[in-house]
Amino acid sequence: METSLILQSDPMMGEADSLRQRFSAAKQRREATISLTANENVLSESARWVGQSRHYDRYYFNGLLNDDCRYAAHYNGMQFEAFPEVAWLQAEATAAAQRLFDAPYIEYRALSGVHCTLAMIAALTEPGDGVWSLSPACGGHFATAALVERLGRCSGFITLTDDGEIDLAALASMLRQPPAAVVLDHGLTCHGFAVAPLRQWLDRHGLTEVLILYDASHPLGLIAGGALANPLDDGADILQGNTHKSFPGPHRAIIATRNASLAARIQGGLDAGLVSSPNLPCLLQLFVTLREMACFGADYARQMCRNAWLLGSGWRICRDGPCCRRRPICYCYRGSRAQRRLPPLMNWASGSIIKCALGNPVCGWGCRR
């Protein structure tokens, strides 16, 4: 084939230009807008940088090094590139996570909050077991019950009282199908709720082996920063959750436990086919974020509480949308006006715009300010 035929115009060039223009315009709008979405966060520039290198768009299995090799490893009979620098960073991140959550056993391979829940139920329960979770009417995750049933387990719903605590009185009627595990997966709460009363209730009814899985996807950053009590101190067996809400990491998940037997079962379940490649780029971002939170997490959590107080004391939700006490305001401030009027929302020390819930007159998490 002649060179002239190879160098003909690419029919995709026009599409590529259109794509760039469309997304460049969207980028300009986003850069001039402060998002107050409460269930999303922003990576630090350091975490973003380490996950954007093309050199880490690779499989990572943390396998065993080949004999006399530093950069070649094997895993399940397959050969892969080894990354000594990643192994170092993982060790540093593990030590940070152990301090943040006061738990010696940390698992990183779950790819999202829902994948984490799926993996825990599959690894720690058996088909036919009962699995209780928080009712969606009380803020439970919409996917949990369907996931439980798909896995061949029997779903049951826990409800909350008017003051936001677990309704223990309503559990008596559910004892006909006692659970093997309880998933506390609250996604809409303005208050933390106690785990110890549930643990005590289960023990009183002879259900001492029932596992309590606390899904901390929303308050994980507050827990890591010491602004909210650690559920592992309150009777939970497992602390799990995604890492991109109040915890300022990438879209994936983390699991922590103090129980060696549970840790081995979780690892075995994941090894058995619940995950293959852990998606190295965003895994690196999680490792960096864990190290950052070990250094700055307490200040970060305090700032989130201050931001919630600022918004709650200055705003109220009215029928026609959010309004300031003095004049109407909109959800999104644009351009320099945002920088002039809302500087307390910026946590420049961490490189993030803190995401806050609207309408809380006080910090409902019970944060220590």
C-alpha positions in Angstrom: 0.0 0.0 0.0 1.4 3.4 -0.9 2.1 6.0 1.8 -0.3 8.4 0.2 -3.2 6.0 1.0 -2.2 5.8 4.6 -2.0 9.5 5.1 -5.5 10.2 3.9 -7.7 12.3 6.3 -9.0 10.5 9.3 -12.9 10.4 9.2 -12.9 10.6 13.0 -11.1 13.9 13.2 -14.3 15.9 13.0 -15.9 13.8 15.7 -12.9 14.3 17.9 -13.0 18.0 17.5 -16.7 18.1 18.3 -16.1 16.0 21.4 -13.3 18.3 22.6 -15.4 21.4 22.1 -18.4 19.9 23.9 -16.4 18.8 26.9 -14.2 22.0 27.0 -17.4 24.0 27.3 -18.6 21.8 30.1 -15.3 22.1 31.8 -15.4 25.9 31.7 -18.9 25.8 33.3 -17.7 23.4 36.0 -14.6 25.4 36.8 -16.8 28.5 37.4 -19.3 26.6 39.6 -19.2 25.5 43.2 -21.0 22.2 43.6 -22.8 21.6 46.9 -23.6 18.0 46.1 -23.3 16.3 49.5 -22.4 12.8 48.2 -19.4 13.7 46.1 -16.0 15.1 46.8 -12.8 16.3 45.1 -9.4 14.5 45.0 -6.3 16.4 46.0 -4.0 17.3 43.1 -1.4 14.8 44.4 -3.9 11.9 44.4 -5.2 12.9 41.0 -1.6 13.1 39.5 -0.5 9.7 40.7 -3.6 8.0 39.1 -3.3 9.7 35.7 0.0 8.2 34.5 -0.2 5.9 31.5 2.4 3.7 33.1 -0.1 2.5 35.6 -2.9 1.5 33.2 -1.9 -2.1 34.0 -3.0 -5.1 35.9 -1.9 -5.2 39.5 -2.3 -8.4 41.5 0.4 -7.8 44.2 1.7 -11.3 43.2 5.0 -13.0 44.2 8.2 -11.9 42.6 9.8 -14.3 40.2 13.2 -15.7 41.4 16.0 -13.2 41.0 13.5 -10.6 39.5 12.5 -7.2 40.8 10.0 -6.2 38.1 8.3 -9.5 37.2 5.8 -11.4 39.3 3.4 -14.3 39.1 -0.1 -14.7 40.3 -2.4 -17.7 39.7 0.0 -19.1 37.1 0.1 -15.9 35.2 3.0 -13.5 34.6 2.6 -9.8 35.2 4.8 -6.7 35.7 5.7 -6.0 39.3 5.6 -2.4 40.7 8.0 -2.0 43.7 6.9 1.6 44.1 3.3 0.6 44.4 4.1 -2.1 47.0 5.9 0.6 49.0 2.9 3.0 48.7 0.5 0.3 49.6 2.4 -0.5 52.8 2.4 3.2 53.7 -1.3 3.5 53.0 -2.1 0.4 55.0 -0.3 1.8 58.0 -2.3 5.0 57.6 -5.6 3.2 57.3 -4.8 1.1 60.4 -4.3 4.3 62.3 -7.4 6.1 60.9 -9.8 3.3 61.6 -8.0 1.6 64.5 -8.2 -1.7 62.7 -5.3 -4.1 61.8 -7.0 -5.7 58.8 -7.6 -3.5 55.7 -8.9 -4.6 52.3 -8.8 -2.3 49.2 -10.0 -4.4 46.3 -13.7 -3.6 46.4 -14.4 -1.3 43.4 -17.4 0.6 44.7 -19.8 0.8 47.6 -22.3 -1.6 46.1 -19.5 -4.0 45.0 -18.2 -3.9 48.5 -21.7 -4.9 49.9 -22.0 -7.6 47.3 -18.6 -9.0 48.2 -19.2 -9.0 51.9 -22.6 -10.8 51.6 -21.1 -13.3 49.2 -18.0 -13.9 51.3 -19.6 -13.9 54.8 -23.0 -15.5 54.4 -24.4 -18.6 52.6 -27.4 -19.0 50.3 -30.6 -19.2 52.3 -29.2 -17.0 55.1 -31.1 -14.0 56.3 -29.5 -10.6 55.7 -31.2 -7.6 57.3 -30.6 -4.1 56.0 -32.0 -0.6 56.6 -35.3 0.0 54.9 -35.0 2.5 51.9 -37.9 4.3 53.5 -35.5 5.1 56.4 -32.6 6.0 54.2 -31.2 2.5 53.4 -29.5 2.0 50.0 -31.9 1.2 47.2 -29.8 -1.7 45.9 -29.1 -3.7 49.0 -32.3 -5.8 49.3 -32.3 -6.6 45.6 -28.6 -7.6 45.8 -29.4 -9.8 48.8 -32.2 -11.6 47.0 -30.1 -12.0 43.8 -27.4 -13.8 45.9 -30.0 -16.3 47.2 -30.2 -14.8 50.7 -33.4 -13.7 52.4 -33.8 -9.9 52.8 -35.4 -8.3 55.8 -35.7 -4.6 56.6 -34.7 -2.7 59.8 -36.5 0.6 60.5 -35.6 3.6 62.5 -37.5 5.4 65.3 -38.5 9.1 65.0 -35.3 10.1 66.7 -33.2 8.3 64.1 -32.2 5.3 66.2 -32.6 1.6 65.3 -36.2 0.5 66.1 -35.4 -2.6 68.3 -39.1 -3.2 69.2 -39.9 -3.8 65.5 -37.2 -6.5 65.2 -39.1 -9.0 67.4 -41.4 -10.0 64.6 -38.4 -10.7 62.3 -36.9 -13.4 64.5 -38.7 -16.1 62.5 -36.0 -15.6 59.9 -32.9 -14.6 62.1 -30.1 -13.0 60.1 -26.6 -14.2 59.5 -25.6 -10.5 58.9 -27.0 -7.0 59.4 -26.0 -4.3 57.0 -26.4 -0.8 58.3 -26.3 1.2 55.1 -27.8 4.6 55.9 -27.4 7.2 53.2 -29.6 10.0 54.2 -29.0 10.6 57.9 -28.2 13.9 59.5 -27.3 12.0 62.7 -25.1 9.1 63.5 -27.0 6.2 65.2 -25.8 3.8 67.9 -24.7 0.3 67.0 -24.3 -1.0 70.6 -28.0 -1.4 71.3 -28.4 -3.6 68.2 -25.4 -5.7 69.2 -26.8 -6.1 72.7 -30.3 -7.0 71.4 -28.9 -9.7 69.1 -26.8 -11.1 72.0 -29.8 -11.2 74.3 -31.7 -13.3 71.7 -28.9 -15.8 71.3 -27.6 -14.3 68.0 -24.1 -13.7 69.1 -22.6 -14.9 65.8 -24.6 -12.5 63.7 -22.3 -10.0 61.9 -22.9 -6.3 61.9 -21.6 -4.6 58.8 -21.6 -0.8 59.1 -21.6 0.9 55.7 -19.9 4.2 56.3 -19.9 5.5 52.8 -21.3 8.9 53.7 -19.6 9.6 57.1 -16.3 7.8 56.4 -14.3 11.0 56.3 -15.8 12.1 59.6 -15.0 8.8 61.2 -11.4 8.9 59.8 -11.0 12.4 61.2 -12.3 11.6 64.7 -15.4 13.8 64.4 -17.8 10.8 64.5 -17.4 7.7 66.7 -15.9 4.6 65.1 -18.6 2.0 64.7 -16.0 -0.7 65.4 -15.8 0.7 68.9 -19.6 0.4 69.2 -20.2 -3.2 68.3 -19.8 -3.4 64.5 -17.7 -6.2 63.1 -16.9 -4.6 59.8 -16.5 -1.0 58.7 -16.9 -0.6 55.0 -17.9 2.0 52.5 -17.0 3.9 49.4 -14.3 6.5 49.5 -15.5 9.5 47.6 -18.1 11.2 49.8 -17.0 12.8 53.1 -13.8 10.8 52.6 -12.0 12.7 49.7 -10.8 9.8 47.7 -11.6 8.1 44.4 -14.6 6.1 43.4 -13.9 2.8 45.0 -14.2 1.3 48.5 -12.4 0.1 51.6 -13.0 -2.5 54.3 -11.7 -2.6 57.8 -12.0 -5.1 60.6 -10.3 -6.1 63.9 -11.2 -9.8 63.5 -8.5 -12.0 61.9 -10.9 -14.7 61.1 -13.3 -12.3 59.3 -10.3 -10.8 57.4 -9.3 -14.2 56.2 -12.8 -15.0 55.0 -13.1 -11.6 53.2 -9.7 -12.1 51.5 -10.7 -15.6 50.5 -14.0 -14.5 49.1 -12.4 -11.8 47.0 -9.6 -14.2 45.9 -12.2 -16.7 44.8 -13.5 -14.6 41.9 -15.3 -11.6 43.4 -12.6 -9.3 42.0 -9.9 -9.6 39.4 -7.8 -6.5 38.7 -8.4 -3.9 41.4 -8.1 -1.0 38.9 -4.6 0.3 39.7 -5.0 4.0 38.8 -7.7 4.8 41.3 -6.2 2.3 43.8 -3.1 4.5 43.8 -5.3 7.6 44.3 -6.9 5.9 47.4 -3.4 5.1 48.8 -2.4 8.7 48.5 -5.7 9.9 50.0 -5.2 7.6 53.0 -1.8 9.1 53.7 -3.2 12.6 53.4 -6.0 11.8 55.8 -3.6 10.4 58.3 -1.8 13.7 58.3 -4.8 16.2 57.8 -7.9 14.1 58.6 -8.7 15.7 61.9 -8.6 19.2 60.5 -10.4 18.1 57.4 -13.3 16.7 59.5 -13.5 19.8 61.7 -13.7 21.9 58.6 -16.6 19.9 57.2 -18.4 20.4 60.5 -17.8 24.2 60.3 -19.0 24.2 56.8 -22.2 22.4 57.7 -22.7 24.9 60.5 -22.1 27.8 58.2 -24.6 26.6 55.6 -27.2 25.5 58.2 -27.1 28.8 60.1 -27.3 31.0 57.0 -29.7 29.1 54.7 -33.1 27.6 55.0 -35.0 25.5 52.5 -38.3 27.0 51.4 -41.0 25.9 49.0 -39.5 27.6 46.0 -35.9 26.4 46.7 -33.1 27.5 49.0 -33.3 31.1 50.3 -30.9 33.2 52.3 -32.4 34.9 55.3 -31.9 38.2 53.6 -32.5 37.6 49.9 -33.0 34.6 47.5 -29.9 32.7 46.5 -29.3 29.9 44.0 -27.8 26.5 44.4 -24.7 27.4 42.3 -22.6 30.5 42.5 -20.6 31.3 39.4 -17.2 32.9 38.8 -15.5 35.4 41.1 -18.8 36.0 43.0 -18.5 32.5 44.5 -14.9 33.2 45.6 -16.0 36.5 47.2 -19.1 35.3 49.0 -18.3 31.7 50.1 -14.6 31.6 51.1 -15.4 29.4 54.2 -16.5 26.6 51.9 -13.0 26.3 50.5 -10.6 24.0 52.2 -7.5 25.0 50.3 -5.2 23.2 52.7 -6.5 19.9 51.4 -6.9 21.0 47.8 -10.7 20.3 47.9 -14.0 22.1 47.9 -15.8 20.5 50.9 -19.2 19.1 50.1 -21.9 19.9 52.6 -25.6 19.0 53.1 -28.1 21.8 53.1 -30.5 22.9 55.7 -28.9 21.5 58.9 -29.3 24.1 61.7 -26.4 22.4 63.5 -24.0 19.7 62.6 -26.3 16.7 63.0 -23.4 14.2 63.0 -22.6 15.2 66.6 -19.2 16.4 65.5 -16.8 17.6 68.2 -16.0 21.2 67.2 
